[in-house]
Amino acid sequence: MNGKHITKLGFTHKSIGLALAAAQVREDAGMVRQDILDELSQVQANPGAYQSGIHGALVTELLAQQAHTDLHAADKLRPAPLPYAQFGAELIDPGALRQMDVAMQLPISRAGALMPDAHVGYGLPIGGVLATEGAVIPYGVGVDIGCSMMLSVFPNAQLGTAQEALLLNKHTRFGAGVGWDKRERLDHPVLSDPAWDALPLLRHLFDKAQTQLGTSGSGNHFAEFGTLTLAAPDLGLEAGEYLALLSHSGSRGFGAQVAGHFTKLAEGAHPTLDPSAKKLAWLDLGGEDGQAYWLSMTLAGRYALANHEQIHARIARALGETPLLQVSNSHNLAWKQMVQGRELIVHRKGATPAARGQLGLIPGSMADPGYVVRGRGLPASLESASHGAGRQLGRKAAIAALAKKDVQAYLDKRGITLIGGGIDEAPQAYKRIEDVIAAQRELVDVLATFQPRTVRMDSGSEDI
């Protein structure tokens, strides 16, 4: 008996030597060659039935090879992407299309759509909407879990820029790691959520979350005063102009660490996934890690909205006013949603939920208008709309291409007072919000327009 006989049976790699060793034992015991080969064929076909005795080591190797093969098959991408809807295709950069194509090749993908503000992100493109079955993709939600918008409408039409700037400076906080000290903190029911005690990770992050509640991060997060114009009576308000506060914030360091933790677990669970889809690794919702992520993600979503509620509560208290209207929505989250008669997991990474009748907020830039919208519930968009104007220049490209004097001239022409902010967030780094809104008329109805006036952001890498 030699290795050639074993190889002809289809044994490979380490299993050849283990099969040969078992064959030698049988041969020394007087078994004829053909009987030995027949027995090895049976072990190869059904290794689970031979886990004891002389074939134990061989069976362990065969089962490991089988598990690796099964895993590879489960992670294999479709040869071509499933079809998906594109809205405002002329506004979408090719890199976002390539990323969405890969997402639609995942074996767990069932439907998808690209919004007109779509641009390249990590894994799923920003502006991408992806429906999966039985699984959630941490990078399909994004690093800033629960990133969201909130609008408060007040009776006054204008306070004056100096007063608006004073209020924003005193009652908002921006930047990585920034929080409120103990004597300045406000309480909120989200801090009493029992989910904080459900996982060691969440218990570990609680103190950070408590400190940063009611604050905003860097990048495109903002709080701004402006004028809301309602052309016709709606939203329980008369037509006219109102003072409004609009904010964009997320789940801060808490959400970012949750995202990083579960992304590593997802990538570790799919080691054979094609490199092009590495950042789209998923967690099975029926498994322990998938359930833990879902719990953590939904808590981060509630926490992000609590951030806005505290920001707006501080400003309203300082004004001595009760808002006439408040609207909010998350645009970085995954939802369980019925799609074509079955429950799927709909990831919106930089996309506004737009079910029929649902209110939402689509901002422009630090100088350009934002919109209050009402969803039309279009199935092809998975009941979604854009979450903003969408970048046309990346941060480094914006810093390299835009001159401070030109950005300042743009702001001055529109009467914008900017506190903080950087060239990387300049209006010219974004698509024209008017074009983006025009490309999604079948997704949402515009109810009101918000024109920024006094804007606070974290300082960018290159201040304006």
KAQUIQUI-V162981 format. One record per pair of residues at least 4 apart in sequence whose ideal C-beta (glycine too) atoms are under 7 Angstrom apart, sorted by the first residue. I is the first residue (numbers start at 1). J is the second residue. Records with the same first field share a line. If there is no record, write none. Layout:
BEGIN
I = J  J
END
This chain:
BEGIN
1 = 5  20  23  24  27  33  36
3 = 7  16  20
4 = 8
5 = 37
6 = 11  16  19  20  23
7 = 11  16
9 = 37  40  41  44
10 = 44
11 = 15  16  19  44
12 = 16
14 = 18  61
15 = 19  58  61  62  65
16 = 20
17 = 21
18 = 22  57  58  61
19 = 23  40  58
20 = 24
21 = 25
22 = 26  54  55  58
23 = 27  36  40
24 = 28
25 = 29  54
26 = 31  36
27 = 31  36
31 = 35  36
33 = 37
34 = 38
35 = 39
36 = 40
37 = 41
38 = 42
39 = 43
40 = 44
41 = 45
42 = 46
43 = 47  50  55  58  59
44 = 62
47 = 59  62  63
50 = 55  59
51 = 56  59
52 = 56
55 = 59
56 = 60
57 = 61
58 = 62
59 = 63
60 = 64
61 = 65
62 = 66
63 = 67
64 = 68
65 = 69
66 = 70
67 = 71
68 = 72
69 = 73
70 = 74
71 = 75  272
72 = 76  272
74 = 107
75 = 270  272  273
76 = 107
77 = 105  106  274  277
78 = 105  107
81 = 101  104  105
82 = 104  109
84 = 100  104  111  112  113  114
85 = 113  380  381
86 = 92  114
87 = 114  115  116  381  439  440  443
88 = 92  116  436  439  440
91 = 116  431  435  436  439
92 = 96  97  114  116  118
93 = 119  120
94 = 98
95 = 99  120
96 = 100  114  118  119  120  125  127
97 = 101
98 = 102
99 = 103  120  124  125
100 = 104  112  114  125  128
101 = 105
102 = 276  277  280
103 = 109  112  124  128  130  280
104 = 109  112
106 = 277  280
108 = 132  133  134  135  282
109 = 130  132
110 = 131  132  133  339  344
111 = 131  339  382
112 = 129  130  131
113 = 129  380  381  382  384
114 = 118  127  128
115 = 127  129  351  384  385  386
116 = 386  436  439  440
117 = 127  386  387  388  389  390  431  436
118 = 125  126  127  128  390
119 = 125  126  127  390  391
120 = 125
121 = 125  126  349
122 = 139  279
123 = 137  139  140  279  280
124 = 128  130  137  139  140  280  347  349
126 = 349  350  390
127 = 350  351  386  390
128 = 349
129 = 346  347  348  351  381  382  384
130 = 140  347
131 = 339  344  345  346  382
132 = 137  282  344  345
133 = 344
134 = 284  285  286
135 = 282  283  284  285  290  345
136 = 282  283  285  290  293  294  334  345
137 = 280  282  347
138 = 259  262  263  266  293
139 = 263  279  280
140 = 280  334  347  349
141 = 145  297  332  333  334  347  349
142 = 147  259  332  349
143 = 256  259
144 = 250  251  255  256  332
145 = 250  251  255  258  259  297  300  301  332  333
146 = 250  251  255  300  301  303  304  305  330  332  333
147 = 250  304  331  332
148 = 250  304  305  308  328  329  330  331
149 = 248  328  329  331  361  363
150 = 247  308  312  326  328
151 = 244  246  326  327  361  372  450
152 = 244  245  312  316  323  326
153 = 228  237  242  244  323  324  325
154 = 242  243  244  319  321  323  324
155 = 321  324
156 = 243
157 = 227  241  242  243
158 = 227  243
159 = 163  164  225  243
160 = 164
161 = 165  417  453  454
162 = 166
163 = 167
164 = 168  225  453  454
165 = 169  417  419  454
166 = 170
167 = 171  315  318
168 = 172  223  419  454  456
169 = 419
171 = 314  315  318
172 = 216  223  311  456
173 = 178  179  180  215  216
174 = 178  216  218  221  420  456  457  458
175 = 218  458
176 = 217  218
177 = 253
178 = 215
179 = 211  212  215
180 = 184  185  211  214  215
186 = 214  310  313
187 = 191
188 = 213  306  309  310
190 = 302  303  306
191 = 210
193 = 299  302
194 = 198
195 = 202  295  299
196 = 202  203  206
197 = 203
198 = 202  295
199 = 203  292  295  296
200 = 204
201 = 205  261  296
202 = 206  296  299
205 = 209  254  257
206 = 210
207 = 211
208 = 212  253  254
209 = 213  254  303
212 = 252  253
213 = 306  307  310
214 = 307  310  311  314
215 = 252  307
216 = 221  223  249
217 = 221  249  250  252  458
218 = 458
220 = 248  425
221 = 248  249  457  458
222 = 247  248  366  455  456  457
223 = 245  247  311  456
224 = 246  452  454  455  456
225 = 243  245  453  454
226 = 244  246  450  451  452  453
227 = 241  244  451  453
228 = 242  244  448  450
229 = 241  448  449
230 = 234  235  237  239  240  448
231 = 239
232 = 239
233 = 237  238  239
234 = 447
235 = 325  447
236 = 325
237 = 324  325
244 = 450
245 = 312  315
246 = 363  370  450
247 = 308  311  312
248 = 363
249 = 304  307  308
250 = 255  304  332
251 = 255  300  303  304
253 = 257
254 = 258  300  303
255 = 259  300  304
256 = 260
257 = 261
258 = 262  296  300
259 = 263
260 = 264
261 = 265
262 = 266  283  293
263 = 267
264 = 268
265 = 269  283  289
266 = 270  281  282  283
267 = 278  281
269 = 281  283
270 = 281
273 = 277  278  281
283 = 287  289  290  293
284 = 290
285 = 290  291  294
286 = 290
287 = 291
288 = 292
289 = 293
290 = 294
291 = 295
292 = 296
293 = 297
294 = 298
295 = 299
296 = 300
297 = 301  333  334
298 = 302
299 = 303
300 = 304
301 = 305  330  333
302 = 306
303 = 307
304 = 330
305 = 309  328  330
306 = 310
307 = 311
308 = 312  328
309 = 313
310 = 314
311 = 315
312 = 316  326
313 = 317
314 = 318
315 = 319
316 = 321  322  323
327 = 359  361  372
329 = 352  353  360  361
331 = 348  350  351  352  387
332 = 349  350
333 = 348
334 = 345  346  347
335 = 346
336 = 343  345
337 = 344  346
338 = 342  343
339 = 344  346  382
346 = 382
348 = 353  384
350 = 387
351 = 384  385  386  387
352 = 360  362  384  385  386  387
353 = 358  360  375  383  384
354 = 358  360  375  376  377  381  383  384  385  443  444
355 = 375  377  383
356 = 375  376  377
357 = 374  375
358 = 375
359 = 372  374
360 = 373  375  385  444
361 = 370  372
362 = 370  371  373  385  386  387  388  437
363 = 370  388
364 = 368  369  370  389  433
365 = 389  427  430
366 = 416  418  421  425  427  452  455  457
367 = 410  411  414  416  427  452
368 = 389  427  433
369 = 433  449  450  451
370 = 450
371 = 437  446  449  450
372 = 447  448
373 = 385  444  445  446  447
374 = 444  445  447
375 = 383  385  444
376 = 442  443  444  445
377 = 383
378 = 383  442  443
381 = 385  443
385 = 440  443  444
386 = 390  436  440
389 = 430  431  432  433  436
390 = 430  431  436
391 = 429  430
392 = 429  430  431
393 = 397  398  401  429
394 = 398
395 = 399  424
396 = 400
397 = 401
398 = 402  423  424  426  429
399 = 423  424  461  462
402 = 406  407  423  426  428  429
404 = 408  423  464
405 = 409
406 = 410
407 = 411  423  426  428  464
408 = 412  464
409 = 413
410 = 414  427  428
411 = 416  418
415 = 453
416 = 452  453  455
417 = 453  454
418 = 455  464
419 = 455  456
420 = 456  457  458  459
421 = 425  455  457  460  464
422 = 459  460  461  462  463  464
423 = 460  462  464
424 = 429  460  461  462
425 = 429  457  460
426 = 464
431 = 435  436
433 = 437
434 = 438
435 = 439
437 = 446
440 = 444
459 = 463
END
